[in-house]
Amino acid sequence: NRANNAVLQALASLEACSNRILNPMVEKIDSHCLLDAYEDALSIMSPPNATAKLKNIVTPENEKKKRNTFANEKLLDRGHTPNTTPLSFVDGALQLVMKILLVPFDENRKQHQQNKVNAARLDARLLLIRLIQSKKVSARQHFGSEESETMTLDSSRLWRVLKATKLTKKGYQRQVSPVDVMHAMLSNCSDLTEHHLLIMIHYSMTKTLPEDIANDVLDRRFIFKDSSPAREYSNSYFRARSSLYKLQKSTQPPNGSKTVKELENELDDLCSKLWY
């Protein structure tokens, strides 16, 4: 029927973009082409009378205006997957997103190709969150289960997804992090198992970065109120980190400023408070 054909067409357009990203013969792709392809796919499935509403939410034109200001906006508030999105599309789109997110590192891959994949993986992080937030993602189907995975926790599918969303360097722009993924799954996946929870705890205790925790705390205002210690520690952490960064770049530190060692000790103390 028409609805099924629209889903197939939408997934085909998204898959075509995915293939261009992974094709080593394609040297260059448009900035945020994966996000654009996802918005186009949603538009394909939208009935004509819903187009006007979508223009204020998820159209490529609207999204492109925002993309140069990642650091100045709440990343996780950007766009959403409508509740009317068919489950078959969510399942198919998530498989394509995970395919890009879990592209293995290849030391023989040319630099321009690696840069192209890395850029697409940033888009894939955001789409992963948006799909999970649709509440239509099955954790058992897409993130493995104890029955389907007899391997160790470190090689499980969920662990690999969390590892793929870890920041490769301590950047100063807000990006989707493993903490965001875990929070989204805990809030939106109704079929989480003990296997998933064990992986999340193991990852949190061994791999999570303090800036990931601080960013997540500051984004969850409805959980962490302004007066909560967690928000105070998070704000203090970013202030101290900013001061340390400026001090390290400065040739003449301002009078009365803290020393590098004092700031490093302060950050260590705040990291411990954020983790525990």
Residue pairs with C-beta under 8 A, 6 or more apart in sequence:
3 45
3 86
4 88
6 44
6 45
7 45
7 86
7 88
7 89
7 92
9 44
10 40
10 41
10 42
10 44
10 45
10 89
11 41
11 89
11 92
11 93
11 96
13 37
13 40
13 41
13 44
14 37
14 38
14 41
14 92
14 93
14 96
15 96
16 37
17 33
17 34
17 36
17 37
18 34
18 37
18 96
18 99
18 100
20 26
20 29
20 33
21 29
21 33
21 34
21 100
21 116
21 117
21 120
22 99
22 100
22 103
22 117
24 109
24 110
24 113
26 116
27 112
27 113
27 116
28 112
28 116
29 116
29 119
29 120
30 36
31 67
31 119
32 63
32 64
32 67
32 119
32 123
33 120
33 123
34 100
34 120
34 123
34 124
34 127
35 60
35 63
35 67
35 123
35 126
35 127
36 60
36 63
36 64
38 93
38 127
39 58
39 59
39 60
39 63
39 79
40 60
41 89
41 93
42 54
42 58
42 81
42 82
42 85
43 51
43 54
43 59
45 85
45 86
45 89
46 54
46 82
50 84
54 82
55 61
55 62
56 62
57 79
57 80
57 82
58 79
58 80
58 82
63 78
63 79
66 73
66 78
70 173
70 174
70 175
71 172
71 173
71 174
74 174
74 219
75 126
75 174
75 175
75 176
76 129
76 176
76 180
76 219
78 126
79 130
80 130
80 133
80 134
81 90
81 130
81 131
81 133
81 134
83 134
85 134
85 136
87 136
90 131
90 134
90 136
90 137
91 136
91 141
91 142
93 127
93 131
94 128
94 131
94 137
94 142
95 142
97 124
97 127
97 128
97 131
98 124
98 128
98 142
98 161
100 117
100 120
100 121
100 124
101 121
101 124
101 125
101 128
101 161
101 164
101 165
102 160
102 161
102 164
103 117
103 121
109 117
121 164
122 175
122 176
125 165
125 175
125 176
126 176
128 161
128 165
128 176
128 181
129 176
129 180
129 181
129 184
131 137
132 181
132 184
132 185
132 188
132 189
133 184
133 187
133 188
134 188
135 188
135 189
135 190
137 188
137 189
138 189
138 191
139 158
139 185
139 189
139 191
139 192
139 193
139 196
140 191
140 193
142 157
143 157
143 158
143 161
143 185
143 189
143 196
144 156
144 157
144 158
144 195
145 193
145 195
146 193
146 194
146 195
149 156
149 157
149 195
153 159
153 198
153 199
153 202
154 202
156 195
156 199
158 196
158 199
158 200
159 199
159 202
159 203
161 181
162 178
162 181
162 182
162 199
162 200
162 203
162 207
163 178
163 203
163 207
165 176
165 177
165 178
165 180
165 181
166 177
166 178
166 207
166 209
167 175
167 177
167 209
167 211
167 212
170 209
170 211
172 245
174 215
177 209
177 211
177 212
177 215
177 216
178 203
178 207
178 208
178 212
179 204
179 208
179 212
179 213
179 215
179 216
180 212
180 215
180 216
182 200
182 203
182 204
183 216
183 220
185 192
185 196
185 200
186 192
186 200
189 196
208 275
210 237
210 267
210 270
210 271
210 274
210 275
211 237
211 238
211 241
213 234
213 274
213 275
214 233
214 234
214 237
214 238
214 274
215 234
217 224
217 230
217 231
217 233
217 234
217 274
218 224
218 231
218 234
218 235
224 230
224 231
224 234
225 231
229 273
230 274
233 270
233 273
233 274
234 274
236 266
236 270
237 267
237 270
237 271
237 274
240 263
240 266
240 267
240 270
241 267
243 257
243 258
243 263
244 260
244 263
244 264
244 267
247 253
247 257
247 258
247 259
247 260
247 263
248 260
258 266
